[in-house]
């Protein structure tokens, strides 16, 4: 497996070099969109609205439109220098009982592996301490360009980092009895 992220778990005076690996993989039937009459593949093209021309991926950036209509264009270099303190650190905020985390908050799991031989022993001690006390470490981590809330928890003698959804990302169910099928 190839590491998706390299950095450190940090809490108190402890800094532990780690790597994150994808813990899941999606299975799909490999279907494509096709033209019903002849089976030809349908392609999606990236077209500039103003020019009406196809744009190569190398010329695509991220943008944000302000309330006044002004547009701000952010290039990859701009995003790389964002001052996120958790860019290369799983910053442990504290420890809680695993049952205190509402399962609806769980988003995506990653296997956490020690990144160096010297880190093996403190890694194993952290896994053992979390297992023995039935606790998880609540942390912040930046994956790509987004800071996420996460928990570190033991599983099969390893650590799993589960990203969590922020509370505002959870929809309230409302009155489901009045919902249409």
Protein Blocks (a to p, Z undefined) as FASTA:
>chain_A
ZZfbdcdddehjbccddddddfbdcddehiacddfklopacddddddfklopacdfklpc
cddddfkopacdddfklmmmpccfklmaccdfbdcdfklpcfklpmbdcddddfbfklmm
mmmmmmmmmmmnopacdddddehjaccddddddeehiacddddddfklpccebjmklpcZ
Z
